[in-house]
């Protein structure tokens, strides 16, 4: 079987490596301007891994589409709409399965990523998401983890779980696309909050952050028509260890660097997601105090200590009210 991966950054290149490891021929696509793709062409290596011989490299989108009926997309969440528009003009897009391997919401609209694809491509493609905990570095060290495939097509979920599962990643069937996508995206915002706590030397508050963060996300998921319990599953609470505590987390590292005034060059999807969550907060009239605090700090440059103090000054109420 052959599978295409579009996006050759840290996660996309790992997925190509992983799929090759479990026996598939892989086509890894990157843009013509991609420094990562050029490095792979020259050395077949990046900072994390070396690509196997059965991974074909290309910057030709049509070649990527013709290689397989399963197209895994691993790019920046905020670039998905423009990428989908390019895909919509390709002759080979009809009937393909797009598996989205990003965690985010579209800034400005608050749309989930599967919704972005549907807006651009309609029913021309099948859509699924691949979400859950795990860092490239840990997987490459042989540390297994559990992840989720979700879609509004249950048969597609079953098919993809069977295709992608191995001794390194145990996949679970997702049954709540809304909850899975919202939970995964919001997890990055909680990750930034955890980094802020680290930067302020207030890491003891991470327990409260995890508990209350999950609770506010569950309220949003329920208001949007999803299952609030999904917030306590792998795509949100289950991914906290990889984000709230890990030295590898871009979002946690960004939050820490931000409050310390240090420069941070890597992509932290939680920044744009914090803004997108504010649109959903207003649309569904749901309180998101932690997400709002992160938004105020990183978007409006409000004082982190004062913003955290305001969180503690909120009116006292029952924990699960």
C-alpha positions in Angstrom: 0.0 0.0 0.0 1.1 3.6 -0.7 0.4 6.7 1.3 1.1 10.4 0.6 2.2 12.9 3.3 1.9 16.6 2.5 4.1 18.7 4.8 7.7 17.8 5.7 8.2 19.7 8.9 8.8 17.9 12.3 5.5 16.1 12.4 5.0 15.4 8.7 8.4 13.9 8.3 7.9 11.8 11.4 4.6 10.5 10.0 6.4 9.6 6.7 9.1 7.8 8.7 6.5 6.0 10.8 4.4 4.8 7.9 7.5 3.6 6.2 8.5 1.8 9.4 5.2 -0.2 9.4 5.6 -1.3 5.8 4.1 1.3 3.5 5.7 3.1 0.5 5.4 6.8 1.2 5.5 10.0 -0.9 6.6 13.0 1.1 5.7 16.4 -0.4 7.0 19.8 0.5 6.7 23.2 -1.2 9.3 24.2 -3.7 10.5 26.9 -1.2 10.7 24.4 1.7 14.1 24.4 3.3 13.2 21.1 5.0 12.5 19.4 1.7 15.8 20.7 0.3 17.6 19.3 3.3 16.0 16.0 2.9 16.9 15.9 -0.8 20.5 16.5 0.1 21.0 14.4 3.1 17.7 12.5 3.8 18.0 13.8 7.4 16.7 16.5 9.6 17.3 17.3 13.3 15.2 14.3 14.4 15.4 11.5 11.9 16.7 9.9 8.7 14.2 8.9 6.1 14.1 5.3 4.8 14.8 4.5 1.2 11.2 3.8 0.3 10.2 7.4 1.0 9.9 9.3 -2.2 10.5 13.1 -2.0 8.6 15.6 -4.3 7.6 19.2 -4.6 5.0 18.3 -7.3 1.5 18.4 -5.8 -0.1 16.4 -8.6 2.5 13.7 -8.1 1.6 13.6 -4.4 -2.1 13.2 -5.2 -1.6 10.5 -7.8 0.6 8.5 -5.5 -2.2 7.4 -3.1 -5.8 7.7 -2.3 -4.9 8.5 1.3 -3.3 12.0 1.7 -2.0 12.9 5.1 -1.8 16.7 5.6 0.6 18.1 8.2 1.1 21.8 7.7 0.4 24.9 9.8 -3.3 25.1 10.7 -3.5 28.7 9.5 -2.2 27.6 6.1 -4.9 24.9 5.6 -7.4 27.0 3.8 -4.9 28.3 1.2 -3.6 24.7 0.8 -7.1 23.4 0.3 -7.8 26.0 -2.3 -4.7 24.8 -4.2 -5.9 21.2 -3.8 -9.4 22.1 -5.1 -7.8 23.0 -8.5 -6.0 19.7 -8.8 -7.5 17.2 -11.1 -6.5 14.3 -8.9 -8.3 15.4 -5.7 -11.7 13.7 -6.4 -12.5 10.9 -4.0 -9.3 11.2 -2.0 -9.2 10.7 1.8 -7.6 13.7 3.6 -6.2 12.9 7.1 -5.5 16.2 8.9 -2.7 15.9 11.4 -2.7 19.4 12.9 -4.1 20.8 16.1 -5.7 24.2 15.7 -8.7 26.4 14.8 -8.8 28.9 12.0 -8.1 32.3 13.3 -10.8 34.9 12.5 -13.6 32.3 12.0 -13.1 29.8 14.8 -13.7 27.0 12.4 -12.5 23.5 13.1 -10.0 22.3 10.5 -12.3 19.7 9.1 -14.8 22.5 8.5 -12.3 24.5 6.6 -11.7 21.6 4.3 -15.4 21.1 3.8 -15.9 24.7 3.0 -13.3 24.6 0.3 -13.6 21.0 -1.1 -17.2 20.1 -0.1 -18.0 16.4 -0.6 -15.2 15.9 -3.2 -13.1 14.3 -0.5 -13.4 12.2 2.7 -12.0 13.9 5.8 -10.5 12.5 9.0 -8.3 13.7 11.8 -5.3 12.1 13.5 -4.9 13.5 17.0 -3.5 12.7 20.4 -0.4 12.8 22.6 3.1 12.1 21.5 6.4 13.8 20.6 8.6 12.9 17.7 11.6 12.6 20.0 9.8 10.1 22.2 8.5 8.0 19.3 12.0 7.8 17.8 13.3 6.6 21.1 10.9 3.7 20.9 8.4 5.0 23.5 4.9 4.0 22.4 1.8 6.1 22.8 -2.0 6.2 22.2 -3.7 8.4 19.6 -7.1 8.8 18.0 -8.6 8.8 14.5 -11.9 10.6 14.2 -14.3 11.5 11.4 -18.0 12.0 10.7 -17.6 8.7 8.7 -17.4 5.8 11.1 -16.4 3.3 8.4 -13.5 5.6 7.5 -12.4 5.7 11.1 -12.4 1.9 11.3 -10.4 1.6 8.0 -7.8 4.2 9.0 -7.2 2.8 12.5 -6.5 -0.6 10.9 -4.1 0.9 8.4 -2.2 3.1 10.8 -2.0 1.0 14.0 1.3 -0.6 15.1 3.3 -1.5 18.2 4.5 2.1 18.4 1.1 3.8 18.2 -2.1 2.3 19.5 -5.1 4.1 17.8 -8.5 4.4 19.3 -11.7 5.0 17.4 -13.0 8.5 17.7 -16.8 9.1 17.9 -16.9 12.9 18.4 -15.3 15.0 15.7 -16.3 18.2 17.3 -14.9 17.3 20.7 -11.8 15.8 19.3 -10.9 18.8 17.2 -11.8 21.4 19.8 -10.0 19.5 22.6 -6.9 19.0 20.5 -6.7 22.7 19.5 -7.5 24.1 23.0 -4.8 21.8 24.4 -2.2 24.0 22.8 -3.6 27.1 24.6 -3.4 25.2 27.9 0.2 24.4 26.9 1.0 28.1 26.6 -0.5 28.7 30.0 1.7 26.0 31.5 4.7 27.6 30.0 3.7 31.0 31.4 3.5 29.4 34.8 7.0 27.9 34.3 8.4 31.2 33.3 6.9 32.9 36.4 8.1 30.0 38.6 4.6 29.1 39.5 4.7 25.5 38.2 2.8 24.3 41.3 -0.3 25.7 39.7 -0.2 23.2 36.9 -2.5 20.7 38.6 -5.2 23.4 38.9 -4.5 24.4 35.3 -5.1 20.9 34.1 -8.3 20.4 36.1 -9.8 23.7 35.3 -8.6 23.8 31.7 -10.3 20.5 30.9 -13.4 21.8 32.6 -13.7 24.9 30.5 -13.0 23.1 27.3 -15.7 20.5 28.2 -18.2 23.3 28.5 -17.3 24.6 25.1 -17.5 21.2 23.4 -21.0 20.6 24.9 -22.2 24.0 23.8 -21.0 23.3 20.3 -23.0 20.0 20.1 -20.1 17.6 21.0 -19.7 15.2 23.9 -18.3 17.1 26.9 -16.5 13.8 28.1 -14.3 14.0 25.0 -12.3 16.8 26.8 -11.2 14.1 29.3 -10.0 11.7 26.6 -6.8 11.4 24.6 -7.2 14.4 22.3 -7.3 16.9 25.2 -6.6 15.8 28.8 -4.7 12.8 27.5 -2.4 15.1 25.5 -1.5 17.3 28.5 1.6 15.3 29.5 3.0 16.0 26.1 2.3 19.7 26.3 2.0 20.9 29.9 5.2 19.2 31.1 7.4 18.3 28.1 10.6 20.0 27.2 9.7 19.2 23.6 6.4 21.1 23.5 6.6 24.2 21.3 3.5 25.8 23.0 4.8 25.3 26.6 8.2 26.5 25.5 6.7 29.5 23.8 4.8 30.5 26.9 7.9 30.2 29.1 10.0 32.2 26.6 7.3 34.9 26.3 7.1 35.8 29.9 10.8 35.7 30.3 11.3 38.0 27.3 13.2 35.4 25.3 13.1 35.1 21.5 11.2 32.0 20.3 11.3 31.1 16.6 9.3 27.8 16.4 5.6 27.5 15.5 3.3 27.6 18.5 -0.2 26.9 17.1 -1.8 27.9 20.4 -1.2 31.6 19.8 -3.6 31.7 16.8 -5.9 29.2 18.5 -6.3 31.5 21.6 -7.7 34.1 19.3 -10.0 31.6 17.5 -11.3 30.4 20.9 -12.4 34.0 21.7 -14.7 33.9 18.6 -16.2 30.6 19.8 -16.5 32.0 23.4 -18.7 34.8 22.1 -20.6 32.7 19.6 -21.6 30.1 22.1 -21.7 32.3 25.2 -19.3 30.1 27.2 -16.9 31.3 29.8 -13.3 30.4 29.0 -11.3 32.1 31.7 -7.9 30.3 31.2 -8.0 30.6 27.4 -9.1 34.3 27.8 -6.1 34.9 30.1 -3.7 33.4 27.6 -5.3 35.5 24.8 -4.9 38.7 26.9 -1.3 37.9 27.7 0.0 36.9 24.3 -2.2 38.9 21.9 -2.9 42.0 24.0 0.4 42.0 25.9 -1.4 42.3 29.3 0.7 41.8 32.4 1.0 38.1 33.1 1.0 38.4 36.9 -1.9 40.8 37.0 -3.9 38.6 34.5 -3.3 35.5 36.7 -4.3 37.4 39.8 -7.6 38.3 38.1 -8.2 34.6 37.5 -7.9 34.0 41.3 -10.2 37.0 42.0 -13.1 35.4 40.1 -16.2 34.7 42.1 -16.1 31.5 44.1 -18.4 28.7 43.1 -18.8 25.0 43.2 -16.1 23.1 41.2 -18.5 21.5 38.8 -21.1 24.2 38.6 
